[in-house]
């Protein structure tokens, strides 16, 4: 199960822990993939199987 996380007031959801913008403090977490506001770097990592 994947966690989609963002910071308090953050605009994007992150799910790849190796993303350079992955938050160190998580204010919001969901296991349901959001339909919008997804991190471009996480999307790119996911597409190339580089998401950790």
C-alpha positions as semicolon CSV with decimal commas, in nm:
position;residue;x (nm);y (nm);z (nm)
1;X;0,000;0,000;0,000
2;X;0,138;0,340;-0,099
3;X;0,125;0,646;0,124
4;X;0,075;0,982;-0,046
5;X;0,207;1,258;0,176
6;X;0,249;1,634;0,184
7;X;0,355;1,908;0,420
8;X;0,118;2,143;0,599
9;X;0,010;2,386;0,331
10;X;0,203;2,190;0,069
11;X;0,074;2,191;-0,286
12;X;0,196;1,850;-0,402
13;X;0,160;1,492;-0,287
14;X;0,475;1,280;-0,276
15;X;0,509;0,901;-0,254
16;X;0,866;0,822;-0,366
17;X;1,090;0,851;-0,063
18;X;1,389;0,912;-0,289
19;X;1,223;1,226;-0,433
20;X;1,436;1,535;-0,368
21;X;1,121;1,716;-0,246
22;X;0,988;1,437;-0,021
23;X;0,886;1,611;0,303
24;X;1,080;1,551;0,624
25;X;0,773;1,658;0,821
26;X;0,447;1,500;0,706
27;X;0,128;1,686;0,790
28;X;-0,112;1,498;0,565
29;X;-0,115;1,130;0,462
30;X;-0,357;0,923;0,256
31;X;-0,348;0,577;0,097
32;X;-0,591;0,682;-0,176
33;X;-0,408;0,823;-0,478
34;X;-0,510;1,187;-0,521
35;X;-0,642;1,283;-0,863
36;X;-0,444;1,607;-0,878
37;X;-0,148;1,789;-0,725
38;X;0,092;1,498;-0,778
39;X;0,465;1,564;-0,768
40;X;0,626;1,568;-1,114
41;X;0,947;1,409;-0,983
42;X;0,756;1,125;-0,814
43;X;0,560;1,067;-1,136
44;X;0,884;1,049;-1,337
45;X;1,047;0,812;-1,086
46;X;0,737;0,592;-1,079
47;X;0,727;0,568;-1,458
48;X;1,086;0,447;-1,472
49;X;1,058;0,209;-1,175
50;X;1,291;0,437;-0,977
51;X;1,042;0,506;-0,699
52;X;1,165;0,392;-0,355
